[in-house]
C-alpha cells in the first residue's frame, strides 16, 4: 500500500477545508462535446434529488445519498454538483475507478474546483500514480483560485519538491524549494500562515536542509554547507541530523577526518536508520581503519540492542571478516524474534556459501515453519510461525537463484523417496509454477494432489498451480485431463476455472465445438465478475478460431450490456484485441486510447498501443514513451506487491520496447532488450520474441544467431499451436531464405 507523505496529507486537509460554493446550474467551462441540455422538468427534478442527497448525506445515509446523486446526474448530465457530491461517496465505498472518472469529468469542465483537485490527487497518490499526482499539483499551482492562498501554495510546493527529488529531478525540486523559501520570507509570513514561532522556525530549517541536500546533488558543496548551517541555527533539535548532512558534504570533498568527526557526533543520538553507520564504515575503510569497523559496530549495537538494522550490518561485517558462525547466530536471533524479508535474504545468502548443504538447510527451515503453522493430530499449531513463512517466501521471491536450489533439493528429495509435508509441497509447487520451474513444480503438485483429500484447504492452490504449469509447457491434453478430473472430484475449487482452462486447451488443439461447449458451461455456472470474464473469453476464443465477425458482435453486445467503468475497460480491451486480429488498427487503437483517457496509468493499454504503433512504424517516439511508462508502472506494481510468489519482469513489455527500438534503427538497444526478454520465463517460449530477435540479428548481419532465433521461433509456433501459425511460419521461412543470401558479419 502506498503511504502518503506528511506533506500531501496536510495539503489534503487544507484543500478539503477550503470553502467552495457548489452551484447545480454551473455551466461546463470547457471541453466538448457537452451533453445536450435537459428539459426544465428534468432539471427541476435533478435539483430536488440533489437536495435530497445532501440531506441523506448529512444523516449518514450514504446509499440513499448515492442513489439520489446518481439519479440527479442521469437527469441532468451537465450539472457538476451531483458529480462532485458523488466523488467522496464513491471513495468511501471503495469504488475508486468511478470516483476517478467523476474527478476527471469535473476538472475538465471546472478547473477552479480545489476540492475536486484534492480528492483526485489523494486517490492518485494512494494508487501509486506518482506522475499523475505531480501533474495535478502543477495544475493546482497554476490555478488562479490558488493565488490568494499562500498556505495552500506552500504545501503544494513542498509536496512537489519532495516528488521531484524522489524522481531525481534535482533542478525542478530545487526550484520548488526556493518557491517555499520565497513564501516563508514574505512580510508577516508567520502571521499569514498562522504558524507558531517554533513551527515557523522548524519549517524554515527543514526547507534549508532540503536546499542543502539538493545543492549537494549538483556538487555545490559550498552552498550546501551554507544552507545546512542556516538550518542548524534555526532548529537546535535538528542539529544532530544536520551533522550527518555536513559529514556527507565533507566526505564528498575528501575531508574524511572532518566527516568522521561529524558522523560520530550524529551517531551519539542513536538513529534508527543505517545511513550514518554505513557512512562511518565507508570512511573507516577509506582511512585504513578496517580493524575498527567490527568492534565499533558491535559496541554501538550493544548500546542500541533493539536496532535490528544495525545488527544486520554487524552480521554482514562479521561475514566479510570470515566470522561466519557469529554472523549466522545474529541472523538466527533476528529471524526468531522479528522475521523480515531482509534477514532471511541475508540468511539464505549465507546458506548459499555452503554449496553442499545450503539449499537443504533453507528447505528444512521453511518446512519446519510451514508444518508448525499447520500442525494436526491434536498438536496446537503455532500461529507465530506464519510470519516466519511469509518472510521466507518474500525473500525467495527476490532471490530466484536460491528458490531454484530449494526446488531442486525438494524434487530430488521426493525422487529418492524422502518426505516433505503436504503444505510445504503445495507452497513450493505454487512458487515453482510462478517461477517457471516446471519439472519440479509438476512433481511437487502431482504428489500433493495424490495426497490431498477432497475439500482440503490446499485443493484450489494445487489445481491452479498444475494448470499454470501445463499451460506454460503447452501440454494441452494434460490440461483437459486434469480439468475433467477436477470437475469430477474437486470440492473446493471453482468449476468455472476448469471449464475456462478446458476451453483454451481445446482451442489450441483446434477442437472448436468442444471449446465453445466448455466456455458456454463456464458462462452458465459463473456469477457476476466471473460471468463477464467468461463472456469476454468466449469472444476472444471466437477470434482465435478466425470467426472475427462473431467475436466482434459478441463483444459489442457486452459493451451495450455493461456500464461500470471497470467492466467497460475490460470489454474495450477484449474488443481492441479482436480488431487487432482483424488488422483493423484504427478501431483497435481507438479503443486503447479510450481506456487511457479513463486511466492514463493502465499499463497494459500503454504497452499495447505502443506496440501496435511500433509494429506499423507509426508514432515511434510516442510509442516508446508509452511502452516505457508501461514498464515503469509494472515495476512499481511488483515493488509494492505483497504477493508471496515470484514475479518476473514482464517479457511482453520488454519485447515491445525492443521492437520499438528496432523500428527506430537503435539496433544495439533493441538487441539488449530482446535478449533480456528471451531469458525471462514468459519470453523464453514466446515465438514472437525469438522472431523479433532474429530480425535484429539479421540487421546486425549476425547470420548464425539470426538463423538460430528464426528456427527457435518456428519450433515454438509448432508447439504453441495457434490459428495464425502457418502464416507466421511462412513469413519466417521467407526471411531465412533471404538470410542465406546475406553475407555473414566479418
VEXLOSE-80467 format. One line per 10 residues: number of its first residue (from 1); their letters; for each residue x, y, z of C-alpha. Coordinates in Angstrom, 3 decimals, decimal comma. Layout:
NUM = A = X/Y/Z | ...
END
This chain:
1 = XXXXXXXXXX = 0,000/0,000/0,000 | 1,282/3,459/-0,899 | 1,949/5,579/2,196 | 1,146/9,242/1,712 | 3,806/11,728/2,772 | 3,043/14,148/5,620 | 3,127/16,985/3,077 | 0,318/15,637/0,953 | -1,783/14,725/3,977 | -1,531/18,326/5,155
11 = XXXXXXXXXX = -2,315/19,503/1,645 | -5,449/17,369/1,588 | -6,623/18,907/4,856 | -6,088/22,427/3,514 | -7,919/21,705/0,288 | -10,756/19,821/1,915 | -11,456/22,701/4,273 | -11,415/25,301/1,500 | -14,827/26,893/1,327 | -16,390/26,053/-2,039
21 = XXXXXXXXXX = -19,786/27,160/-3,310 | -21,368/24,370/-5,372 | -23,901/25,587/-7,942 | -26,078/22,997/-9,660 | -26,608/25,416/-12,533 | -22,859/25,870/-13,208 | -22,367/25,542/-16,937 | -19,428/23,468/-18,191 | -16,494/25,811/-18,799 | -14,553/23,867/-21,426
31 = XXXXXXXXXX = -14,083/20,611/-23,297 | -16,633/19,319/-25,720 | -18,833/17,996/-26,944 | -21,016/18,705/-23,909 | -24,201/16,761/-23,090 | -27,445/18,093/-24,543 | -29,356/20,424/-22,232 | -32,095/18,652/-20,320 | -35,668/19,838/-20,177 | -36,741/22,214/-17,413
41 = XXXXXXXXXX = -38,771/19,490/-15,727 | -35,819/17,106/-15,638 | -33,570/19,865/-14,341 | -36,031/20,717/-11,557 | -36,301/17,060/-10,601 | -32,483/16,807/-10,613 | -32,267/19,796/-8,230 | -34,736/18,139/-5,864 | -32,811/14,867/-5,961 | -29,550/16,703/-5,343
51 = XXXXXXXXXX = -31,077/18,404/-2,295 | -32,378/15,086/-1,023 | -28,952/13,590/-1,475 | -27,375/16,326/0,634 | -29,872/15,644/3,415 | -29,263/11,887/3,226 | -25,532/12,506/3,360 | -25,915/14,740/6,434 | -27,832/11,873/8,101 | -25,031/9,463/7,076
61 = XXXXXXXXXX = -27,423/7,523/4,822 | -24,764/7,102/2,147 | -26,517/4,560/-0,059 | -29,648/6,719/-0,231 | -27,477/9,757/-0,963 | -25,652/7,774/-3,654 | -28,897/6,839/-5,401 | -30,176/10,408/-5,271 | -26,965/11,920/-6,684 | -26,708/9,277/-9,429
71 = XXXXXXXXXX = -30,308/9,855/-10,460 | -29,737/13,629/-10,487 | -26,673/13,126/-12,680 | -28,682/10,925/-15,035 | -31,425/13,557/-15,362 | -29,009/16,479/-15,789 | -25,658/15,147/-17,097 | -24,227/18,665/-17,485 | -24,629/19,592/-13,814 | -21,394/19,300/-11,892
81 = XXXXXXXXXX = -22,611/19,425/-8,304 | -24,091/15,896/-8,236 | -20,852/14,595/-9,717 | -18,782/16,458/-7,092 | -21,001/15,048/-4,368 | -20,615/11,511/-5,699 | -16,804/11,540/-5,565 | -16,310/11,224/-1,768 | -19,145/8,678/-1,569 | -17,584/6,525/-4,277
91 = XXXXXXXXXX = -14,287/6,773/-2,391 | -15,849/5,719/0,911 | -17,439/2,707/-0,837 | -14,074/1,811/-2,426 | -15,446/2,433/-5,920 | -12,187/4,117/-6,850 | -12,405/3,914/-10,624 | -15,802/5,611/-10,646 | -14,502/8,316/-8,310 | -11,586/8,973/-10,663
101 = XXXXXXXXXX = -13,900/9,165/-13,681 | -16,017/11,837/-11,965 | -12,896/13,749/-10,840 | -11,628/13,915/-14,415 | -15,054/14,939/-15,731 | -15,421/17,767/-13,221 | -11,871/19,097/-13,625 | -12,156/19,155/-17,412 | -15,130/21,498/-17,018 | -14,361/23,346/-13,782
111 = XXXXXXXXXX = -10,648/23,665/-13,084 | -11,333/26,043/-10,206 | -12,722/23,214/-8,080 | -9,950/22,943/-5,486 | -11,931/20,376/-3,527 | -12,025/18,066/-6,547 | -8,312/18,614/-7,133 | -7,743/17,451/-3,558 | -9,822/14,304/-3,878 | -8,264/13,467/-7,232
121 = XXXXXXXXXX = -4,692/13,922/-6,006 | -5,405/11,896/-2,877 | -6,710/8,912/-4,828 | -3,927/9,026/-7,407 | -1,321/9,120/-4,639 | -2,975/6,176/-2,860 | -2,891/4,201/-6,121 | 0,797/4,964/-6,580 | 0,236/7,052/-9,718 | 3,004/9,470/-8,819
131 = XXXXXXXXXX = 3,442/11,091/-12,234 | -0,237/11,978/-12,374 | -0,182/13,376/-8,828 | 2,698/15,633/-9,849 | 0,802/16,766/-12,944 | -2,304/17,572/-10,880 | -0,311/19,522/-8,296 | 1,407/21,529/-11,042 | -2,013/22,405/-12,465 | -3,121/23,413/-8,992
141 = XXXXXXXXXX = -0,177/25,832/-8,719 | -1,256/27,479/-11,982 | -4,875/27,661/-10,885 | -5,955/31,310/-10,378 | -8,060/30,216/-7,406 | -4,908/29,239/-5,500 | -3,020/32,545/-5,940 | -4,525/34,166/-2,872 | -3,899/31,127/-0,671 | -0,230/31,198/0,420
151 = XXXXXXXXXX = -0,742/28,381/2,922 | -2,059/26,173/0,104 | 0,753/27,122/-2,266 | 3,301/26,439/0,470 | 2,096/22,863/0,960 | 1,826/22,185/-2,779 | 5,368/23,458/-3,380 | 6,733/21,322/-0,548 | 4,993/18,247/-1,927 | 6,225/18,940/-5,463
161 = XXXXXXXXXX = 9,787/19,458/-4,254 | 9,693/16,103/-2,492 | 8,232/14,293/-5,505 | 10,759/15,770/-7,917 | 13,560/14,793/-5,538 | 12,247/11,220/-5,472 | 12,245/11,276/-9,279 | 15,894/12,524/-9,275 | 14,825/15,765/-10,963 | 17,090/17,924/-8,796
171 = XXXXXXXXXX = 16,593/21,118/-10,796 | 12,798/21,031/-10,501 | 12,975/20,055/-6,846 | 15,279/22,991/-6,066 | 13,003/25,352/-7,983 | 10,036/24,331/-5,811 | 12,033/24,561/-2,580 | 13,127/28,074/-3,497 | 9,447/28,849/-4,027 | 8,831/27,643/-0,477
181 = XXXXXXXXXX = 11,632/29,918/0,736 | 10,047/32,899/-1,044 | 6,751/32,336/0,762 | 8,481/31,928/4,115 | 10,429/35,174/3,575 | 7,388/37,301/2,657 | 6,372/40,063/5,146 | 4,473/38,808/8,177 | 4,709/35,244/6,842 | 4,374/33,762/10,318
191 = XXXXXXXXXX = 1,028/35,527/10,904 | -0,294/34,959/7,356 | 0,435/31,249/7,535 | -0,994/31,109/11,065 | 2,054/29,307/12,483 | 3,588/29,451/15,933 | 7,123/30,832/16,180 | 8,527/27,367/16,867 | 6,665/25,747/13,930 | 7,728/28,572/11,617
201 = XXXXXXXXXX = 11,410/28,196/12,543 | 11,272/24,414/12,089 | 9,616/24,826/8,696 | 12,342/27,187/7,517 | 15,049/24,866/8,867 | 13,505/21,912/7,087 | 13,434/23,793/3,797 | 17,058/24,894/4,204 | 18,000/21,277/4,796 | 16,200/20,307/1,575
211 = XXXXXXXXXX = 18,016/23,055/-0,344 | 21,339/21,918/1,132 | 20,664/18,353/0,087 | 19,790/19,459/-3,450 | 22,892/21,669/-3,669 | 24,934/18,635/-2,732 | 23,287/16,648/-5,536 | 24,645/19,153/-8,046 | 28,030/19,024/-6,279 | 27,865/22,614/-4,984
221 = XXXXXXXXXX = 29,334/21,802/-1,581 | 29,916/25,433/-0,576 | 26,238/26,332/-0,995 | 25,193/23,070/0,690 | 27,222/23,911/3,810 | 25,734/27,431/3,903 | 22,199/26,027/3,814 | 22,957/23,376/6,468 | 24,463/25,944/8,821 | 21,402/28,172/8,401
231 = XXXXXXXXXX = 19,196/25,205/9,273 | 21,286/24,432/12,378 | 20,849/27,972/13,703 | 17,065/27,788/13,300 | 16,450/24,339/14,809 | 18,699/23,043/17,586 | 16,814/19,725/17,727 | 17,638/19,178/14,072 | 21,344/19,862/14,600 | 22,215/16,189/15,043
241 = XXXXXXXXXX = 20,649/15,272/11,741 | 22,361/18,212/10,083 | 25,634/16,884/11,439 | 25,115/13,905/9,161 | 24,402/16,233/6,238 | 27,651/18,081/6,875 | 29,513/14,784/7,184 | 28,234/13,814/3,745 | 29,436/17,135/2,337 | 32,905/16,741/3,853
251 = XXXXXXXXXX = 33,080/13,144/2,639 | 32,264/14,259/-0,903 | 35,189/16,714/-0,692 | 37,553/14,021/0,568 | 37,800/15,582/4,039 | 37,493/12,207/5,756 | 38,695/13,224/9,238 | 36,196/16,094/9,415 | 33,451/13,852/8,025 | 34,166/11,105/10,582
261 = XXXXXXXXXX = 34,053/13,649/13,413 | 30,661/14,945/12,271 | 29,157/11,494/11,740 | 30,302/10,377/15,202 | 28,504/13,406/16,689 | 25,333/12,330/14,909 | 25,638/8,688/15,996 | 25,513/9,805/19,622 | 21,752/10,253/19,034 | 21,397/6,504/18,263
271 = XXXXXXXXXX = 19,463/6,987/15,000 | 17,035/4,269/13,851 | 18,336/4,249/10,281 | 21,601/2,828/8,995 | 22,722/5,636/6,665 | 25,137/7,163/9,187 | 26,597/3,797/10,196 | 27,205/2,926/6,549 | 28,912/6,290/6,013 | 31,139/5,716/9,029
281 = XXXXXXXXXX = 32,153/2,242/7,825 | 32,930/3,652/4,390 | 35,090/6,407/5,902 | 36,926/3,982/8,181 | 37,807/1,721/5,270 | 38,983/4,661/3,156 | 41,214/5,755/6,033 | 42,672/2,262/6,518 | 40,889/1,719/9,831 | 39,299/-1,615/8,813
291 = XXXXXXXXXX = 40,124/-3,224/12,177 | 37,976/-0,649/13,954 | 34,800/-1,455/11,988 | 33,540/-4,616/13,743 | 34,429/-3,579/17,349 | 32,783/-0,152/16,992 | 29,639/-1,500/15,303 | 29,478/-4,194/17,977 | 29,707/-1,545/20,697 | 27,011/0,577/19,038
301 = XXXXXXXXXX = 24,758/-2,480/18,715 | 25,170/-3,346/22,396 | 24,068/0,202/23,306 | 21,101/0,063/20,902 | 20,060/-3,553/21,358 | 16,669/-3,214/19,664 | 18,077/-1,822/16,407 | 17,879/-4,902/14,148 | 19,092/-2,953/11,118 | 22,318/-2,245/12,989
311 = XXXXXXXXXX = 22,613/-5,927/13,899 | 22,301/-6,846/10,218 | 25,208/-4,511/9,429 | 27,242/-6,151/12,194 | 26,492/-9,626/10,825 | 27,465/-8,524/7,319 | 30,802/-7,151/8,507 | 31,442/-10,335/10,509 | 30,905/-12,359/7,326 | 33,337/-10,109/5,458
321 = XXXXXXXXXX = 35,876/-10,806/8,196 | 35,290/-14,572/7,933 | 33,421/-14,909/11,241 | 30,579/-16,949/9,677 | 29,253/-18,735/12,830 | 28,890/-15,430/14,697 | 27,142/-13,837/11,709 | 24,744/-16,783/11,395 | 23,934/-16,624/15,105 | 22,915/-12,965/14,725
331 = XXXXXXXXXX = 20,735/-13,737/11,691 | 19,085/-16,600/13,581 | 18,415/-14,368/16,592 | 16,788/-11,652/14,482 | 14,797/-14,171/12,414 | 13,378/-15,799/15,545 | 12,482/-12,509/17,224 | 11,491/-10,264/14,305 | 11,257/-12,180/10,993 | 11,653/-9,999/7,907
341 = XXXXXXXXXX = 12,459/-10,291/4,229 | 15,825/-8,614/4,817 | 17,061/-11,023/7,488 | 16,013/-14,113/5,529 | 17,554/-12,754/2,356 | 20,832/-12,382/4,283 | 20,499/-15,799/5,957 | 19,761/-17,580/2,651 | 22,709/-15,764/1,105 | 24,877/-17,129/3,898
351 = XXXXXXXXXX = 23,449/-20,640/3,320 | 24,320/-20,316/-0,363 | 28,021/-20,082/0,515 | 27,850/-23,737/1,553 | 27,126/-25,325/-1,817 | 26,583/-28,813/-0,417 | 24,127/-28,153/2,403 | 22,858/-24,604/1,820 | 19,661/-25,487/-0,098 | 18,969/-28,402/2,246
361 = XXXXXXXXXX = 19,168/-26,133/5,300 | 16,947/-23,495/3,707 | 14,345/-26,147/2,769 | 14,445/-27,624/6,259 | 13,885/-24,222/7,851 | 10,939/-23,479/5,528 | 9,474/-26,947/6,110 | 9,741/-26,569/9,887 | 7,852/-23,255/9,917 | 5,142/-24,361/7,466
371 = XXXXXXXXXX = 4,461/-27,553/9,391 | 4,378/-25,625/12,687 | 1,615/-23,436/11,275 | -0,433/-26,416/10,066 | 0,073/-28,992/12,828 | -2,543/-31,715/13,088 | -3,267/-34,696/15,303 | -4,143/-32,730/18,396 | -0,924/-30,705/18,471 | -1,784/-26,979/18,602
381 = XXXXXXXXXX = -0,495/-25,019/15,601 | 1,925/-22,145/16,165 | 0,416/-19,019/14,541 | 3,626/-17,029/15,130 | 5,361/-19,202/12,530 | 3,111/-17,722/9,822 | 5,226/-14,562/9,931 | 8,340/-16,707/9,505 | 6,842/-18,404/6,425 | 5,771/-15,124/4,875
391 = XXXXXXXXXX = 9,194/-13,544/5,414 | 10,968/-16,560/3,895 | 8,703/-16,690/0,842 | 9,096/-12,961/0,215 | 12,872/-13,365/0,479 | 12,788/-16,216/-2,049 | 10,651/-14,081/-4,352 | 13,597/-11,676/-4,562 | 16,178/-14,465/-4,854 | 15,246/-16,706/-7,818
401 = XXXXXXXXXX = 18,641/-18,461/-7,701 | 18,080/-19,678/-4,138 | 14,493/-20,603/-4,985 | 15,721/-22,826/-7,829 | 18,212/-24,515/-5,492 | 15,473/-25,223/-2,911 | 13,117/-26,553/-5,608 | 15,843/-28,828/-6,975 | 16,512/-30,049/-3,448 | 12,809/-30,771/-2,878
411 = XXXXXXXXXX = 12,473/-32,522/-6,248 | 15,499/-34,740/-5,640 | 14,283/-35,483/-2,138 | 10,922/-36,703/-3,466 | 12,510/-38,736/-6,270 | 14,673/-40,532/-3,682 | 11,604/-41,305/-1,555 | 12,171/-38,579/1,006 | 9,283/-36,988/2,863 | 8,096/-33,392/2,632
421 = XXXXXXXXXX = 4,909/-32,153/4,289 | 1,842/-31,642/2,099 | 1,541/-27,927/2,858 | 5,242/-27,431/2,061 | 4,878/-29,252/-1,271 | 1,901/-27,074/-2,184 | 3,730/-23,861/-1,261 | 6,848/-24,870/-3,199 | 4,825/-26,140/-6,142 | 2,968/-22,842/-6,359
431 = XXXXXXXXXX = 6,265/-20,948/-6,197 | 7,669/-23,207/-8,926 | 4,702/-22,566/-11,207 | 5,190/-18,820/-10,882 | 8,959/-19,063/-11,414 | 8,639/-21,342/-14,484 | 10,421/-24,196/-12,739 | 8,103/-26,629/-14,483 | 9,675/-30,017/-13,787 | 9,977/-29,516/-10,032
441 = XXXXXXXXXX = 6,605/-27,772/-9,843 | 4,775/-30,565/-11,669 | 6,316/-33,250/-9,434 | 5,532/-31,360/-6,221 | 1,947/-30,591/-7,194 | 1,127/-34,045/-8,601 | 2,317/-35,640/-5,369 | 0,315/-33,027/-3,430 | -2,799/-33,811/-5,478 | -2,462/-37,524/-4,762
451 = XXXXXXXXXX = -2,175/-36,812/-1,025 | -4,911/-34,162/-0,809 | -8,353/-35,036/0,470 | -11,488/-33,611/-1,226 | -12,462/-30,195/0,070 | -8,976/-29,609/1,539 | -7,791/-26,033/2,041 | -4,924/-26,580/-0,413 | -7,013/-28,117/-3,219 | -7,558/-24,921/-5,197
461 = XXXXXXXXXX = -3,864/-23,961/-4,994 | -2,811/-27,382/-6,287 | -5,149/-27,344/-9,271 | -4,342/-23,718/-10,159 | -0,595/-24,364/-9,961 | -0,779/-27,526/-12,077 | -2,887/-25,851/-14,733 | -0,450/-22,964/-14,918 | 2,478/-25,352/-15,344 | 0,729/-27,335/-18,087
471 = XXXXXXXXXX = -0,288/-24,104/-19,810 | 3,319/-22,837/-19,808 | 4,546/-26,244/-21,045 | 1,836/-26,245/-23,770 | 0,565/-29,607/-22,512 | -2,992/-29,095/-23,694 | -4,139/-32,708/-23,387 | -2,906/-32,784/-19,783 | -4,915/-29,597/-19,099 | -8,072/-31,299/-20,379
481 = XXXXXXXXXX = -7,402/-34,417/-18,318 | -6,749/-32,554/-15,057 | -9,825/-30,349/-15,628 | -12,058/-33,387/-16,161 | -10,663/-34,923/-13,004 | -11,249/-31,668/-11,138 | -14,847/-31,390/-12,333 | -15,436/-34,926/-11,104 | -13,568/-34,831/-7,787 | -12,801/-31,287/-6,621
491 = XXXXXXXXXX = -14,939/-29,817/-3,859 | -13,154/-26,592/-3,002 | -12,180/-25,241/-6,461 | -14,231/-23,112/-8,834 | -15,783/-25,214/-11,599 | -15,559/-22,141/-13,806 | -11,752/-22,398/-13,656 | -11,857/-25,914/-15,098 | -14,322/-25,017/-17,881 | -12,287/-21,953/-18,903
501 = XXXXXXXXXX = -8,987/-23,853/-18,944 | -10,548/-26,659/-20,996 | -11,948/-24,145/-23,483 | -8,493/-22,671/-24,024 | -6,844/-26,080/-24,405 | -9,458/-27,297/-26,883 | -8,973/-24,118/-28,925 | -5,224/-24,733/-29,170 | -5,985/-28,296/-30,308 | -8,410/-26,839/-32,917
511 = XXXXXXXXXX = -11,390/-28,649/-31,384 | -13,733/-25,702/-31,728 | -17,007/-27,442/-30,898 | -15,624/-28,773/-27,610 | -14,029/-25,395/-26,825 | -17,288/-23,477/-27,249 | -19,204/-26,101/-25,275 | -16,715/-25,721/-22,401 | -16,842/-21,923/-22,348 | -20,649/-21,986/-22,501
521 = XXXXXXXXXX = -20,645/-24,180/-19,390 | -18,346/-21,634/-17,729 | -20,795/-18,838/-18,572 | -23,783/-20,831/-17,276 | -22,076/-21,714/-13,982 | -20,426/-18,342/-13,300 | -21,736/-15,303/-11,448 | -21,117/-11,542/-11,558 | -17,465/-10,756/-12,370 | -16,734/-14,367/-13,383
531 = XXXXXXXXXX = -19,610/-14,288/-15,869 | -18,317/-11,189/-17,659 | -14,822/-12,711/-17,819 | -16,224/-15,918/-19,298 | -18,216/-13,992/-21,901 | -15,184/-11,906/-22,862 | -13,103/-15,066/-23,102 | -15,701/-16,590/-25,421 | -15,382/-13,609/-27,753 | -11,583/-13,953/-27,652
541 = XXXXXXXXXX = -11,806/-17,667/-28,479 | -14,021/-16,922/-31,457 | -11,375/-14,502/-32,705 | -8,672/-17,177/-32,256 | -10,841/-19,508/-34,332 | -10,900/-16,914/-37,117 | -14,582/-16,094/-36,548 | -13,895/-12,383/-36,223 | -17,365/-11,108/-37,096 | -18,966/-13,325/-34,445
551 = XXXXXXXXXX = -16,333/-12,238/-31,933 | -16,916/-8,551/-32,721 | -20,698/-8,967/-32,438 | -20,473/-10,617/-29,002 | -18,020/-8,024/-27,660 | -20,183/-5,132/-28,899 | -23,188/-6,728/-27,191 | -21,238/-6,838/-23,935 | -20,344/-3,174/-24,367 | -24,065/-2,376/-24,502
561 = XXXXXXXXXX = -24,992/-4,641/-21,578 | -22,375/-3,493/-19,045 | -21,803/0,088/-17,884 | -19,495/0,061/-14,825 | -16,106/1,707/-15,608 | -14,015/-1,356/-14,767 | -16,337/-3,569/-16,831 | -16,266/-1,192/-19,786 | -12,457/-1,097/-19,604 | -12,191/-4,897/-19,775
571 = XXXXXXXXXX = -14,652/-5,176/-22,659 | -12,908/-2,438/-24,620 | -9,633/-4,272/-24,171 | -11,136/-7,535/-25,461 | -12,664/-5,737/-28,440 | -9,365/-3,988/-29,156 | -7,613/-7,367/-29,328 | -10,286/-8,657/-31,687 | -9,863/-5,666/-34,017 | -6,094/-6,112/-33,857
581 = XXXXXXXXXX = -6,524/-9,693/-35,064 | -8,738/-8,390/-37,877 | -5,946/-5,929/-38,749 | -8,429/-3,105/-38,164 | -5,773/-0,980/-36,464 | -7,836/2,208/-36,426 | -10,617/0,709/-34,314 | -8,221/-1,262/-32,124 | -6,119/1,795/-31,316 | -9,195/3,979/-30,763
591 = XXXXXXXXXX = -10,373/1,606/-28,017 | -6,960/1,595/-26,351 | -6,985/5,394/-26,405 | -10,396/5,378/-24,705 | -9,002/3,127/-21,972 | -6,081/5,520/-21,465 | -8,360/8,555/-21,387 | -10,196/6,961/-18,463 | -6,991/5,757/-16,800 | -3,637/7,020/-18,163
601 = XXXXXXXXXX = -1,858/4,622/-15,793 | -3,271/1,461/-17,364 | -0,020/-0,435/-18,002 | -1,468/-2,974/-20,449 | -3,133/-0,331/-22,619 | 0,045/1,766/-22,653 | 2,065/-1,227/-23,809 | -0,405/-2,474/-26,402 | -0,943/0,905/-28,031 | 2,807/1,491/-28,106
611 = XXXXXXXXXX = 3,414/-1,955/-29,597 | 0,765/-1,541/-32,288 | 2,289/1,764/-33,324 | 5,763/0,225/-33,351 | 4,592/-2,748/-35,389 | 3,314/-0,348/-38,041 | 6,323/2,012/-37,705 | 3,883/4,729/-36,657 | 4,365/7,429/-33,969 | 7,597/5,725/-32,895
621 = XXXXXXXXXX = 8,761/8,363/-30,406 | 5,364/8,404/-28,699 | 5,192/4,595/-28,871 | 8,487/4,372/-26,987 | 7,160/6,705/-24,263 | 4,024/4,594/-23,825 | 5,988/1,352/-23,551 | 8,476/2,862/-21,095 | 5,544/4,061/-18,996 | 4,063/0,548/-19,033
631 = XXXXXXXXXX = 7,382/-0,884/-17,851 | 7,652/1,742/-15,099 | 4,113/1,032/-13,888 | 4,776/-2,702/-13,935 | 7,988/-2,245/-11,937 | 6,217/-0,136/-9,309 | 3,434/-2,696/-9,052 | 5,930/-5,501/-8,436 | 7,937/-3,377/-5,990 | 4,854/-2,724/-3,854
641 = XXXXXXXXXX = 3,295/-6,174/-4,253 | 2,836/-8,324/-1,156 | 2,286/-11,487/-3,189 | 4,437/-14,289/-1,885 | 5,099/-15,814/-5,302 | 7,945/-14,959/-7,655 | 7,074/-12,184/-10,110 | 9,427/-11,857/-13,051 | 9,649/-8,760/-15,223 | 7,007/-8,562/-17,947
651 = XXXXXXXXXX = 8,611/-10,181/-21,009 | 5,882/-8,865/-23,330 | 6,535/-5,262/-22,314 | 10,307/-5,699/-22,706 | 9,740/-7,266/-26,129 | 7,657/-4,211/-27,067 | 10,499/-1,919/-26,028 | 12,990/-3,928/-28,051 | 10,686/-3,846/-31,062 | 10,165/-0,073/-30,982
661 = XXXXXXXXXX = 13,938/0,367/-30,636 | 14,416/-1,832/-33,704 | 11,867/0,179/-35,679 | 13,819/3,342/-34,809 | 17,076/1,792/-36,020 | 18,516/1,541/-32,483 | 19,875/-1,944/-33,073 | 22,198/-2,152/-30,057 | 19,418/-1,143/-27,652 | 16,920/-3,428/-29,407
671 = XXXXXXXXXX = 19,269/-6,387/-29,070 | 19,786/-5,721/-25,361 | 16,049/-5,618/-24,611 | 15,073/-8,595/-26,774 | 17,848/-10,786/-25,399 | 16,619/-9,844/-21,928 | 13,034/-10,771/-22,866 | 14,163/-14,111/-24,323 | 15,771/-15,043/-20,986 | 12,643/-14,373/-18,903
681 = XXXXXXXXXX = 10,194/-17,183/-18,043 | 7,335/-15,767/-20,128 | 9,626/-14,795/-23,004 | 11,796/-17,869/-23,409 | 8,973/-19,819/-25,068 | 7,298/-16,910/-26,871 | 7,853/-17,295/-30,639 | 7,229/-13,585/-31,230 | 10,217/-12,658/-29,063 | 12,512/-15,013/-30,994
691 = XXXXXXXXXX = 11,160/-13,796/-34,338 | 11,900/-10,190/-33,311 | 15,359/-11,165/-32,041 | 16,045/-12,882/-35,358 | 15,197/-9,644/-37,184 | 17,642/-7,708/-35,001 | 20,459/-10,205/-35,581 | 19,608/-10,113/-39,298 | 20,069/-6,333/-39,364 | 23,303/-6,670/-37,397
701 = XXXXXXXXXX = 24,465/-9,222/-40,014 | 24,916/-11,881/-37,343 | 23,772/-14,638/-39,667 | 24,135/-17,677/-37,418 | 22,354/-16,092/-34,441 | 19,607/-14,839/-36,714 | 19,085/-18,323/-38,161 | 19,045/-19,914/-34,686 | 16,447/-17,384/-33,488 | 14,206/-17,914/-36,534
711 = XXXXXXXXXX = 14,368/-21,705/-36,160 | 13,565/-21,361/-32,449 | 10,523/-19,227/-33,340 | 9,304/-21,802/-35,905 | 9,697/-24,618/-33,387 | 7,767/-22,688/-30,730 | 4,968/-21,819/-33,149 | 4,575/-25,537/-33,837 | 4,414/-26,243/-30,090 | 2,108/-23,356/-29,157
721 = XXXXXXXXXX = -0,307/-24,095/-31,995 | -2,438/-21,055/-32,742 | -4,502/-20,468/-35,873 | -2,229/-17,895/-37,471 | 0,884/-20,018/-37,068 | 1,014/-21,105/-40,692 | 1,078/-17,507/-41,890 | 3,759/-16,528/-39,373 | 5,912/-19,590/-40,065 | 5,710/-18,854/-43,785
731 = XXXXXXXXXX = 6,963/-15,292/-43,155 | 9,895/-16,570/-41,086 | 10,856/-19,138/-43,707 | 10,960/-16,369/-46,298 | 13,298/-14,417/-44,013 | 15,523/-17,481/-43,681 | 15,736/-17,678/-47,474 | 16,819/-14,031/-47,580 | 19,267/-14,693/-44,773 | 21,012/-17,370/-46,815
741 = XXXXXX = 21,696/-14,764/-49,496 | 23,237/-12,340/-46,987 | 26,979/-12,354/-46,223 | 27,946/-13,132/-42,627 | 29,369/-10,371/-40,425 | 33,150/-10,458/-40,504
END
